[in-house]
Amino acid sequence: MTPSIVVEPISTAKELREFVLFPFEVYRGDPNWVPPLINDRIKHFDPHHNPFFEHATVQLFAARRSGRIVGTIAAIDDQAHKATWNESVGFWGALEVLPDYEAATALFDAARNWLAARGVDTMRGPLDLHINDEIGLLIEGRDSPPVVMMTYCPAYYQEYIERYGMTKAKDILAFKTAIYEFGPDVQGLPERLARFAKISTERYGVTIRKIDFGRLDAEMELVKPIHRAAWSKNWGAVPMTDAEYDYLANALKAIADHDMCYLAFIDDKPVGVFVVLPDYCQPLRHMNGRMLPLGWLKFLWHRRKIDGIRVLIMGVLEEHRLKGIEALFYKAACEEAVRKGYRWAEMSWILEDNYKVIRGIEGMGGEVYKRYRIYDVSTRGEHDD
């Protein structure tokens, strides 16, 4: 007789470490999985470290058989989302489970029941832990590793989620473009993109400059209003707090490519922001989640070989979106990327119905190569079998 599943809340530091280490068992032998840094993941779920917890309550759960973890999940009640969208929605994330549908069901039930007890009507996910973080279930493009700050999962997760009764809320897309095809002087850049970039500067007087990471606090005061306004109408967007911006800025200072992070101005007023990350998943694949004792050496060695980038942030104030600023960002970044030897770029994540941004990306040769899905399920009633 198969031992029954027991789902228990995570409540101690030892249990949290087990929670964070569990994916190493799920993905053992999977060549496309990128182990996260263990200490970073522990801090991510630590209310004393992550400012997201200032407006959200999170309960982590582990499913066990005979005392052995067979799955994990997080239930997330974000007051900021409720206040922004005036909807009774909670979230789930951090799902990892062995090939065991009974365990997956028990985890979904635990998260759903916890949210229902807090008065939430709909459970949405996966988000880890919020819309500004890693989100969505990979449903297409599992044949290659994820890039930095994007998700990856086994194929059976989709089967389990949909069998449980969750339905699509929104798809998000990742586009890839081959930078090297533009040539050493970027003379092969699409003519339309180059024309729009020229119009941006000549007709509208747009100027761009690199973000000064040496005075990042002051630069963030320029970034915040752009970021908050440019994303305010996007599906599910929640404005970040000052503490969350500080948290993000500290992370970006360490991992962003400082030569490909820009601010755009019209008449000295900041109107756009653009941030690029080297694909640090490439060195992370070799580190087994640890900087010590030798992980940092592996990181330094493999960092030199990074050949791709991710456009993490590209935002322009709504009233300036038809002035070619996006094209100007893309042109400057492509020129710098070619100079530094990068061969490809991922633009992600993009909402499936953000047609203006999609057209711009397609205009520079970007093609969809990965698709992620966010699901909804009611917290009321029984799940499907």
C-alpha positions as CSV (number, residue, x, y, z in Angstrom):
1,M,0.0,0.0,0.0
2,T,1.4,3.4,-1.0
3,P,2.0,5.7,2.0
4,S,-0.4,8.6,2.1
5,I,0.5,12.2,1.4
6,V,0.9,14.6,4.3
7,V,1.1,18.4,3.5
8,E,2.6,20.5,6.2
9,P,3.4,24.2,6.4
10,I,7.1,25.3,6.4
11,S,7.8,27.0,9.8
12,T,11.5,26.6,10.6
13,A,14.8,27.6,9.0
14,K,15.7,23.9,8.6
15,E,12.4,23.2,6.8
16,L,13.0,26.3,4.6
17,R,16.4,25.0,3.5
18,E,14.8,21.6,2.7
19,F,12.2,23.4,0.7
20,V,14.9,25.3,-1.3
21,L,17.0,22.2,-1.9
22,F,14.1,20.0,-3.0
23,P,14.3,21.1,-6.7
24,F,17.7,19.5,-6.9
25,E,16.0,16.2,-6.6
26,V,13.3,16.9,-9.1
27,Y,15.7,18.1,-11.8
28,R,18.5,15.6,-11.2
29,G,19.9,14.7,-14.7
30,D,17.9,17.3,-16.6
31,P,20.5,19.1,-18.8
32,N,18.3,22.2,-19.3
33,W,17.7,23.0,-15.6
34,V,19.7,25.8,-14.1
35,P,20.3,25.4,-10.3
36,P,19.6,28.7,-8.5
37,L,22.0,30.0,-5.9
38,I,20.8,28.3,-2.7
39,N,21.5,31.2,-0.4
40,D,19.7,33.6,-2.7
41,R,16.6,31.4,-2.7
42,I,16.5,31.2,1.1
43,K,16.7,35.0,1.2
44,H,14.0,35.3,-1.4
45,F,11.5,33.5,0.9
46,D,12.7,35.3,4.1
47,P,10.3,38.0,5.3
48,H,13.2,39.8,7.0
49,H,15.1,40.1,3.8
50,N,12.6,40.5,0.9
51,P,10.5,43.7,1.1
52,F,7.6,42.0,-0.8
53,F,6.5,40.6,2.5
54,E,5.8,44.1,3.7
55,H,2.5,44.0,1.8
56,A,2.0,40.2,1.4
57,T,1.6,37.1,3.5
58,V,3.1,33.9,2.2
59,Q,2.7,30.3,3.4
60,L,5.1,27.7,2.1
61,F,4.0,24.0,2.1
62,A,5.8,20.7,1.6
63,A,4.1,17.4,0.7
64,R,5.7,14.3,2.2
65,R,5.4,10.6,1.9
66,S,6.8,8.6,4.8
67,G,8.6,11.8,6.0
68,R,10.3,12.4,2.6
69,I,9.5,15.6,0.6
70,V,7.8,14.8,-2.7
71,G,6.6,18.3,-3.5
72,T,6.5,22.0,-2.5
73,I,4.3,25.0,-3.1
74,A,3.8,28.6,-1.9
75,A,0.4,30.3,-1.3
76,I,0.6,34.1,-1.6
77,D,-1.9,36.7,-0.4
78,D,-0.7,40.1,-1.8
79,Q,-2.6,43.0,-0.4
80,A,-1.0,45.3,-3.0
81,H,-2.6,43.3,-5.8
82,K,-6.0,43.5,-4.2
83,A,-5.7,47.2,-3.7
84,T,-4.5,47.8,-7.3
85,W,-7.0,45.7,-9.1
86,N,-9.9,45.5,-6.7
87,E,-10.2,41.8,-7.2
88,S,-10.2,38.8,-4.8
89,V,-7.2,37.0,-6.3
90,G,-4.4,35.2,-4.5
91,F,-1.5,33.4,-5.9
92,W,0.6,30.2,-5.9
93,G,4.1,29.6,-6.9
94,A,7.3,27.7,-6.1
95,L,5.7,24.5,-7.3
96,E,8.1,21.6,-7.5
97,V,6.9,18.0,-7.5
98,L,8.1,14.6,-8.4
99,P,6.0,12.6,-11.0
100,D,3.2,12.1,-8.5
101,Y,-0.2,13.6,-9.3
102,E,-1.6,12.8,-5.9
103,A,1.2,15.0,-4.3
104,A,0.5,17.8,-6.8
105,T,-3.2,17.7,-6.0
106,A,-2.6,17.8,-2.3
107,L,-0.3,20.8,-2.7
108,F,-2.8,22.7,-4.9
109,D,-5.5,21.9,-2.3
110,A,-3.3,23.2,0.5
111,A,-2.6,26.4,-1.2
112,R,-6.2,26.9,-2.4
113,N,-7.7,26.1,1.1
114,W,-5.2,28.5,2.7
115,L,-6.2,31.3,0.3
116,A,-9.9,30.5,0.7
117,A,-9.6,30.8,4.5
118,R,-8.3,34.3,3.9
119,G,-11.4,35.2,1.8
120,V,-9.7,34.9,-1.6
121,D,-12.0,33.8,-4.4
122,T,-9.5,33.0,-7.2
123,M,-6.1,31.3,-7.1
124,R,-3.7,32.4,-9.9
125,G,-0.2,31.2,-10.8
126,P,2.5,30.3,-10.9
127,L,4.2,33.5,-9.7
128,D,7.4,33.5,-7.7
129,L,6.4,35.5,-5.7
130,H,4.8,38.4,-7.6
131,I,4.2,39.8,-11.1
132,N,7.6,41.6,-11.1
133,D,9.4,38.3,-10.5
134,E,9.8,35.0,-12.3
135,I,6.3,34.1,-13.5
136,G,4.4,31.6,-15.7
137,L,4.6,27.9,-16.4
138,L,6.8,27.0,-19.4
139,I,4.6,25.3,-21.9
140,E,6.6,25.7,-25.2
141,G,10.3,25.8,-25.7
142,R,11.5,23.3,-23.2
143,D,14.3,22.2,-25.5
144,S,16.8,24.8,-24.2
145,P,17.7,26.2,-20.8
146,P,15.9,29.3,-19.5
147,V,17.7,32.6,-19.5
148,V,18.3,34.7,-16.4
149,M,15.2,35.3,-14.3
150,M,13.0,33.1,-16.4
151,T,11.3,29.8,-15.4
152,Y,11.7,26.2,-16.4
153,C,9.8,23.0,-15.5
154,P,9.1,19.4,-16.4
155,A,6.5,18.7,-19.0
156,Y,4.2,16.9,-16.6
157,Y,3.6,20.1,-14.6
158,Q,1.2,21.4,-17.3
159,E,-0.6,18.1,-17.4
160,Y,-1.1,18.1,-13.6
161,I,-2.2,21.8,-13.5
162,E,-4.8,21.4,-16.2
163,R,-6.0,18.0,-14.9
164,Y,-6.6,19.7,-11.6
165,G,-9.0,22.1,-13.3
166,M,-6.9,25.3,-13.7
167,T,-7.6,27.3,-16.9
168,K,-5.6,29.8,-18.8
169,A,-5.6,33.3,-17.5
170,K,-2.8,34.7,-19.7
171,D,0.1,33.6,-21.8
172,I,3.4,35.5,-21.8
173,L,6.0,35.2,-24.5
174,A,9.8,35.2,-24.9
175,F,11.3,36.4,-28.2
176,K,14.7,35.6,-29.5
177,T,16.8,37.5,-32.1
178,A,20.1,36.7,-33.6
179,I,22.2,39.8,-33.0
180,Y,25.2,38.5,-34.9
181,E,23.2,38.5,-38.1
182,F,23.2,42.3,-38.1
183,G,26.9,42.2,-38.9
184,P,30.0,43.7,-37.1
185,D,28.9,47.3,-37.7
186,V,25.2,46.5,-37.2
187,Q,24.7,47.5,-40.9
188,G,22.2,44.6,-41.2
189,L,19.8,46.2,-38.6
190,P,16.3,46.2,-40.0
191,E,15.8,49.4,-42.1
192,R,12.5,50.2,-40.4
193,L,14.2,50.1,-36.9
194,A,17.1,52.3,-38.0
195,R,14.6,54.8,-39.6
196,F,12.5,55.0,-36.4
197,A,15.6,55.5,-34.3
198,K,16.7,58.4,-36.6
199,I,13.2,60.0,-36.4
200,S,13.3,59.7,-32.6
201,T,16.4,61.9,-32.4
202,E,15.9,64.2,-35.3
203,R,12.2,64.9,-35.1
204,Y,11.5,64.5,-31.4
205,G,14.9,65.4,-29.9
206,V,15.2,62.2,-27.9
207,T,18.5,61.6,-26.3
208,I,19.7,58.6,-24.4
209,R,22.5,58.0,-22.0
210,K,23.7,55.1,-19.9
211,I,22.4,54.7,-16.4
212,D,25.1,55.8,-13.9
213,F,25.4,52.9,-11.5
214,G,27.9,54.9,-9.5
215,R,25.0,57.1,-8.3
216,L,22.3,54.5,-8.5
217,D,20.1,56.0,-5.7
218,A,19.7,59.2,-7.7
219,E,19.2,57.4,-10.9
220,M,16.4,55.3,-9.4
221,E,14.5,58.4,-8.6
222,L,14.4,59.0,-12.4
223,V,13.5,55.3,-13.1
224,K,10.7,54.9,-10.5
225,P,8.1,57.2,-12.1
226,I,8.8,55.9,-15.6
227,H,8.5,52.3,-14.4
228,R,5.4,52.8,-12.4
229,A,3.6,54.7,-15.1
230,A,4.7,52.7,-18.1
231,W,3.5,49.4,-16.6
232,S,0.4,50.7,-14.8
233,K,-2.1,49.5,-17.4
234,N,-0.5,46.1,-18.0
235,W,-2.4,43.1,-17.0
236,G,-1.7,42.2,-13.4
237,A,0.8,45.0,-12.9
238,V,1.3,46.1,-9.3
239,P,3.3,49.2,-8.5
240,M,6.5,48.5,-6.6
241,T,7.3,50.1,-3.2
242,D,10.4,52.2,-2.7
243,A,11.8,49.3,-0.6
244,E,11.2,46.9,-3.5
245,Y,12.9,49.3,-5.9
246,D,15.9,49.5,-3.6
247,Y,16.0,45.7,-3.5
248,L,15.8,45.5,-7.3
249,A,18.4,48.2,-7.7
250,N,20.9,46.3,-5.5
251,A,20.4,43.2,-7.5
252,L,20.7,44.9,-10.9
253,K,23.9,46.7,-9.9
254,A,25.5,43.3,-9.5
255,I,24.1,41.6,-12.6
256,A,23.1,44.1,-15.2
257,D,25.3,45.0,-18.1
258,H,26.1,48.6,-17.2
259,D,26.9,49.4,-20.9
260,M,23.4,48.4,-22.0
261,C,21.2,50.1,-19.4
262,Y,19.8,53.4,-20.6
263,L,17.6,56.4,-19.8
264,A,15.8,58.3,-22.5
265,F,15.1,62.0,-22.3
266,I,13.0,64.7,-24.1
267,D,13.9,68.3,-23.0
268,D,15.8,66.8,-20.1
269,K,12.7,65.0,-18.8
270,P,13.2,61.2,-18.4
271,V,10.7,59.4,-20.6
272,G,12.1,55.8,-21.0
273,V,14.2,53.2,-19.3
274,F,16.0,50.1,-20.8
275,V,17.9,47.4,-18.8
276,V,19.8,44.4,-20.1
277,L,21.2,41.4,-18.3
278,P,23.9,39.1,-19.5
279,D,22.5,35.5,-19.5
280,Y,24.0,34.5,-16.1
281,C,22.1,31.2,-16.4
282,Q,25.1,30.1,-18.5
283,P,27.7,30.1,-15.7
284,L,25.0,29.2,-13.1
285,R,24.5,25.8,-14.9
286,H,28.0,24.8,-13.7
287,M,27.8,25.8,-10.1
288,N,25.3,23.4,-8.5
289,G,23.7,26.3,-6.6
290,R,26.8,27.2,-4.5
291,M,29.4,30.0,-4.6
292,L,31.7,28.1,-2.2
293,P,34.1,26.5,-2.1
294,L,34.7,26.6,-5.9
295,G,31.5,27.9,-7.4
296,W,32.8,31.4,-7.7
297,L,35.8,30.2,-9.8
298,K,33.4,28.3,-12.1
299,F,31.3,31.5,-12.3
300,L,34.3,33.7,-13.3
301,W,35.5,31.1,-15.9
302,H,32.1,30.6,-17.6
303,R,31.0,34.2,-17.3
304,R,33.6,35.0,-20.0
305,K,31.8,32.7,-22.4
306,I,28.3,34.2,-22.0
307,D,27.0,34.8,-25.6
308,G,23.5,36.0,-24.9
309,I,21.6,38.8,-23.2
310,R,18.1,39.3,-21.9
311,V,16.2,42.6,-22.3
312,L,14.7,42.8,-18.8
313,I,13.1,46.2,-18.8
314,M,12.0,48.4,-21.7
315,G,9.5,51.0,-20.8
316,V,8.4,54.3,-22.3
317,L,5.8,56.8,-20.9
318,E,2.6,56.3,-22.7
319,E,2.4,59.8,-24.2
320,H,5.8,59.3,-25.8
321,R,5.4,55.8,-27.3
322,L,5.0,56.7,-30.9
323,K,8.3,58.7,-31.1
324,G,10.7,55.8,-31.9
325,I,12.3,55.7,-28.4
326,E,12.0,51.9,-28.3
327,A,13.9,51.7,-31.7
328,L,16.5,54.0,-30.3
329,F,17.0,51.8,-27.3
330,Y,17.2,48.6,-29.5
331,K,19.7,50.2,-31.9
332,A,22.0,51.4,-29.1
333,A,21.9,48.1,-27.3
334,C,22.5,46.1,-30.5
335,E,25.5,48.2,-31.3
336,E,26.9,47.6,-27.9
337,A,26.1,43.9,-27.8
338,V,27.9,43.3,-31.1
339,R,30.9,45.2,-29.9
340,K,31.0,43.0,-26.7
341,G,30.6,39.8,-28.7
342,Y,27.1,38.8,-27.7
343,R,25.3,36.7,-30.4
344,W,21.7,36.7,-29.4
345,A,19.1,38.4,-27.3
346,E,16.0,37.4,-25.5
347,M,13.2,39.9,-25.1
348,S,11.0,38.8,-22.2
349,W,8.6,38.6,-20.8
350,I,5.9,40.0,-23.1
351,L,2.1,39.7,-22.6
352,E,0.6,37.8,-25.5
353,D,-1.8,40.7,-26.3
354,N,0.8,43.6,-26.0
355,Y,0.7,44.0,-29.7
356,K,2.6,47.3,-30.0
357,V,5.6,45.8,-28.2
358,I,5.3,42.6,-30.1
359,R,5.3,44.4,-33.5
360,G,8.4,46.3,-32.4
361,I,10.3,43.2,-31.4
362,E,9.2,41.4,-34.7
363,G,10.5,44.5,-36.5
364,M,14.0,43.8,-35.3
365,G,13.8,40.1,-36.3
366,G,12.6,38.7,-33.0
367,E,10.6,35.4,-33.0
368,V,8.6,33.7,-30.3
369,Y,10.6,30.7,-29.0
370,K,9.2,30.2,-25.6
371,R,5.7,30.5,-24.2
372,Y,4.6,30.6,-20.5
373,R,1.1,30.4,-19.1
374,I,-0.6,31.7,-16.0
375,Y,-3.6,29.9,-14.7
376,D,-6.7,30.6,-12.6
377,V,-8.8,28.3,-10.5
378,S,-11.7,29.1,-8.1
379,T,-11.0,28.5,-4.4
380,R,-14.6,27.3,-4.0
381,G,-15.8,23.8,-4.7
382,E,-14.0,20.7,-5.7
383,H,-11.1,20.3,-8.1
384,D,-11.3,18.1,-11.2
385,D,-10.0,14.6,-11.1
